[in-house]
Amino acid sequence: QVTPAESGGGLVQPGGSLRVSCTASGNVDSTYVRAWYRQAPGKQPEFVASISTGNSITYADFAKGRFTISRGNVKNRVDLQMTNLKTDDTAVYSCRHSESRETFWGQGTQVTVSS
């Protein structure tokens, strides 16, 4: 069992930056993919970015050039650095951890972009 936990959400002004992190606890395999998804009010969840233990990285088109996914300095942590945030980025950001044939989701963290 793996438990991803998100942190770092909050309120930021348009054009600002914010970092959210996902730290997985439990029996984490040495090979996994960690991904960020987001869901805005009244909308379907959408993929944001992912990173594998082999450092294969994928971004959604809206995230390219503004968001950076990386491994944190803490073991089993993945960070999502978001810059030049827009009001449309307001959403609950959730972490998905996938390993072997199992997938685990975190509870999500709210990111609000507003003046």
Residue pairs with C-beta under 8 A, 6 or more apart in sequence:
1 26
1 27
1 104
2 24
2 25
2 26
2 27
2 28
2 97
2 99
2 102
2 104
3 24
3 25
3 26
3 104
3 106
4 22
4 23
4 24
4 34
4 95
4 96
4 97
4 104
4 105
4 106
5 22
5 23
5 24
5 25
5 95
5 106
5 107
6 20
6 21
6 22
6 93
6 94
6 95
6 106
6 107
6 108
6 109
7 20
7 21
7 22
7 23
7 109
8 18
8 19
8 20
8 21
8 109
9 18
9 20
9 93
9 109
9 110
9 111
10 18
10 110
10 111
10 112
11 112
11 113
11 114
12 18
12 85
12 111
12 112
12 113
13 113
13 114
13 115
14 85
14 86
14 87
14 113
14 114
14 115
15 84
15 85
16 85
16 113
17 81
17 82
17 83
17 84
17 85
18 82
18 85
18 111
19 79
19 80
19 81
19 82
20 36
20 79
20 80
20 82
20 93
20 109
20 111
21 72
21 77
21 78
21 79
21 80
22 34
22 36
22 77
22 78
22 79
22 80
22 95
22 97
22 106
23 72
23 74
23 76
23 77
24 32
24 34
24 76
24 77
24 95
24 97
24 104
25 76
28 76
28 97
28 99
29 99
29 100
30 53
31 52
31 53
31 54
31 99
32 52
32 53
32 97
32 98
32 99
33 50
33 51
33 52
33 53
33 97
33 98
33 99
34 50
34 51
34 52
34 78
34 95
34 96
34 97
34 98
35 47
35 48
35 49
35 50
35 51
35 95
35 96
35 98
36 47
36 48
36 49
36 50
36 69
36 80
36 93
36 94
36 95
36 96
37 45
37 46
37 47
37 48
37 93
37 94
37 96
38 45
38 46
38 48
38 89
38 91
38 92
38 93
38 94
38 111
39 45
39 46
39 91
39 92
39 94
39 108
40 88
40 90
40 91
41 90
41 91
43 91
45 94
46 60
47 60
48 59
48 60
48 63
48 67
48 80
48 93
49 57
49 58
49 59
49 60
49 63
49 67
49 69
49 80
50 57
50 58
50 69
51 57
51 69
51 70
51 71
51 78
55 71
57 69
59 67
59 69
66 82
66 83
66 84
66 85
67 80
67 81
67 82
67 83
68 80
68 81
68 83
69 78
69 79
69 80
69 81
70 78
70 79
70 81
71 77
71 78
71 79
72 78
72 79
78 95
80 93
82 89
82 111
85 111
85 113
86 113
87 113
87 114
88 113
89 111
89 113
90 111
90 112
90 113
90 114
91 110
91 111
92 108
92 109
92 110
92 111
93 108
93 109
93 110
93 111
94 105
94 106
94 107
94 108
94 109
95 105
95 106
95 108
96 103
96 104
96 105
96 106
97 103
97 104
97 105
97 106
98 104
